[in-house]
Amino acid sequence: MHKNMSRQNEQFSLSRFINLLKYDFNTNRLLYILLIPVIMIIIGVLFWSIFPSYTETIKGQNFQPSWNKDSYYPFLISGYIIFGTFIVGKSFPYFKNKQTLTTYLTLPASTLEKFLLQWVLRIIGFLVIYPIVFQLTTNLTVDLYLMVQKAKLSSIGLPMEKLPTIHKASLLSFLETSEKSYLILIVTLTISFLGVSLLFYLSTIYKQWNIIFGPLTVMALIFFIILYMMSLSNIVVADQVKFWDFKLELNYPTVFDDLPLILVSTLVIAGAASIACWIAAYFRLKEKEV
């Protein structure tokens, strides 16, 4: 009978999962309520401070300041790194001390349900919700900023032609560029997914110190990925003299019906490593319940 109960405890129950979700929300209510508004305020204030103002004069020549869609992407990636460190890096928050860990482990939920809760909220939730919040916030900031700029121009008697050109963010616009840029995007997102997965696993090891040691470990991983790419470039490109002089074409050589080697190898390695991080995190949680 004990074995049957143990096996049942390892199964997934939607009702138990919902109850666990409610418990997690009630425990971290303030964090969940303030998280998205705080991120929106940070993003909004940042872009408000760096958006171009109305036409200024430089060396006697008028110029029309502008902000295009591509200008957003460095900030989008930086946000993934910064916010991901605080959100994904603080996975399994109940591991921070023995009291909260004991309380969490005695909750009426299986190990799988406890793992999936953190996986869905910290990895899938962050990767999906953050870019949506980023685009909505930046576009709202653009509308408000241009409205204020128009009021300033009107108050000093300048024509509306002086209004700076600020394009709104579009997360899909990068896909409309060249094939090389498309491959760079896929590789970047894949490596980012691996970094998030690694932070997720490291939170079971470093616990409350993961905010510090987690990013350092991810940086070491990025270094080894760069080292791998440089090594691959030196092997494939015969005329490459210097080791750090990257000359590998991202769309050549190809495998499997013209799929770029760099894309296939990166997807396979990063995908396998991400799954390995999830499995390791699951067994770290299961280990605590033994």
Secondary structure, 3 states (H helix, E strand, C coil): CHHHHHHHHCCCCHHHHHHHHHHHHHHCHHHHHHHHHHHHHHHHHHHHHHCCCCCCEECCEECCCEECHHHHHHHHHHHHHHHHHHHHHHCCHHHHCHHHHHHHHCCCCCHHHHHHHHHHHHHHHHHHHHHHHHHHHHHHHHHHHHHHHHHHHHHCCCCHHHCCEECCCCCCHHHHCCHHHHHHHHHHHHHHHHHHHHHHHHHHHHHHHHHHHHHHHHHHHHHHHHHHHHHHHHHHCCCCCCCCCCCCCCCCCEECCCEEHHHHHHHHHHHHHHHHHHHHHHHHHHHHHC
